[in-house]
């Protein structure tokens, strides 16, 4: 019995870590595609390395900040909502404990327990940790594991930056005639890799996930490169 109870938090922690890893993969994917699209678009307009570096750097820094800010705002809103629900549950437990006990009993009965067993479980959990019991079964909230907005923002920014460094280096290091082909190849390989990781994390089919990312990334790069060629020719 004690082994089973000890294993449950580990499972919950594993699920949370997988969610963070999945978010990191998606953030890296955003960095790869967005910075590569900017770099290839400018490279289509000019072979001068200065504008390419400037635009790619701006896309990297701006994208990382945007990702971090978006994640911070999103997680902060979620955290505020969770805190408000926790305070509401505290008030209800203080003001109407009997009704809350009856509610907890009913929730466990709906999960398949008999009336007698559900009542006993509800009473024992209430005696041990009434707030934790209600938050768990009613809202799926663990008050000790609320997500940190700062941690989410930092993780998102780092993932985006690491992903963006690949196309940045791929466009920067090769000779002029190899910049775009090298970037295309590096980005498509990276997208195939992130698609494979995403599929494994989500338990989905690898081929479909990889195809979506690779085709989407290729279309984005082709579109921005064509736009760069068009604008470069028009300016000249």
N, C-alpha and C positions, 0 to 999 in steps of 0.2 A: 504493500500500500504506500509506504513512504517513498519507494523508488519511483512509482508512477507519478506521485505528486511532485517529486523533485524534477522529473523529466519535462513537465509541462512548461515551466518558465524558460527552459532551454529551447523548447520548440518555438515559443513566442519570440525569444531573442533571435533565433535563427531566421524567422520570417521577417523581422525588422531589419536584420542585416542584409537579407536578400533584397528587400525593398530599397535600401540605400544603394546597394550594388547596381540594381536595375536603374535607379535614377542617375547614378554615375555613368553608366553606359550610355544612357540617352543624352546626358549632358555632353559627354565626349563626342557623340554623334553629331550633335548640334554644332559643336566647335569645328569639327572636321568639315562639314558641308558649308556652313556659312562663311568661314574664312577662306576656304578653297574657292567658293563661288566669287568672292570679291577679288582674290588674287588672280584667278584665271580671267575674270572679266577685264581687269586692268591690263593684264598681260596680252589680251587680245587687242587692246587699243594701242599699246606701246611696248617696245622692248627695253625701254629705259628702266633700270632697276630701282631708281629712286622712288618714282610714283608707286611702283608695285609694293615696295617695302612700307611706304607710308600708309597706303590704303590697307594693306594686310595687318599692319600693327594696330591701326585704328579699329579695324574690325575685331581683332583679338581682344584688345582692351575693352572696347565698348560692349562687345558681346559678353565677356566675362562679368562685367559690372551689371549689365542688364539681367543676366541669368541669376546672379547673386541677389539683386534687388527683388526680382520677381519671386524667387524662392523665399526670401525673407518675409515679404509681404504675405505670401500665401500661407506659410507656416505660422506666422504671427496671428493671422486671422483664425486659423484652425485652433491654435493654442488658446486664444482668447475665448473662443466658443467652448472649448473643453473646460476651461476654468470656470466659465459661467455655469455650465451644466453641473460641475462639481459643487459649486456653491449652492445651486438650487437643490441638489440632492441632500446636502448637509442640512439645509433649512427644513426640508420635508421630513428628514429623519428626526430632527429635534422637535418639530411641531406635531407630527402625527406618526409616531413610531408603530402603532398597531396597524394602521392602514398600509404602511410601508412593508411590514412583515407579511401581511396578507398578500400584497402585490408580489413580493419575492416568492412566496409559496406558490402563487398561481403561475408565475413564470417557469418555475421548475416543474410544476405539474404539466404545463404545456410541452415541456421537453420529454415527457413520457414517464415521469415518476408518478407513483400513486399519491393520493392526497396525504396519506399518513407520512410517507417517506419525504415528500416534498416539504411538508411542514417541519419535519425534524431537521432536514438539511438547512432550511431557511433559518430556523432557530439557532442552530449551531454556528452557521456562518455569521449571523447577526451578532451573536455573542463574541465571536472572534474578531470580526471586522465588518461592521454593518455597512459602512460607506463603500469599502472595497467590493463587497459582495454585490451591492446594487449597481455600482459603476460598471462592474464586469459584465453582468448578465443583461443589464438594460442598455448600456451605451458602449460596451466594449472598450472602456477607458481604463488605463492603469495610471493613477495619479503620480506614481513614482517614475514613469517612463514617458512623460510628455516630451514631444520633439522640440529641440532647441532651434529657434529661428536662425541664430548666428551660426550654429553648426551646419544647418541646411544650406545657408547662403555660402559659407566657405567651401563646403563640399561641392556645390554646384559650380562655383567659380573655378575651383581647381580642376574639376572634370572637364569643363569647357576649355580651359587653357591647355590642358594636356592634349585634348583632341585637336585644338587649333594649331598646336606647334607642328604637327605633321605636315599639313599643306603649306604652312609658313616656310618650313625648311625645304620642302620639296620644290617650291617656286624660287627659293633664294639661292640654293647651292648649285644647281646644274647650269651649263651654258645656256645662252639665250634661246637657241633653237630647241633645246630639250626641256625647257621649263614647263610648258603646258603639258606635253605628253607624260613627263615624270609625275607631275601633280595629279593628272588624271589617274595614272596607274596606282600611285600611292593611296589616293583617296578611295578608289574602288576596292582595293585590297583591305583597307582599314574598315570600310563599311561592311564588307563581307564578314570580317572578324567580329565587329560589333553586332551584326545580325545573328551570327552563330551564338554569341554569348547571350544575347537577349532571348533567343529561342530556347536555350538550355535553362535559363532562369525561369522562363514562363511556361516551360513544358510544351511549347508549340513546335510545329514542324520547322526544321532548319531551312529547308529549301525556300519555302514561301517567305520567311522572314528575311533571308539574305537577298532574295530577288527583289523584294520591295525596296530595301535600302539601296542596293546597287543600282537598280533602274532609276529610282528617284534621284539619287546622287548624280548619276550620269546625265540625266535630263537637266538638272540644275546647273551643272558645270557647262554643258553644251549651250544652254540658253545664255548664260552670262558671258561665255567666250564669244558667241555669235554677236551678242550686243556690244561687247568691247570692240570686235572687228568693225562692226557697222559704225559705231561712234568714232572710232579712230580714223576710219576712211572718210567720214563726213567732215571731221575737223581738218584733216589734211586737205 
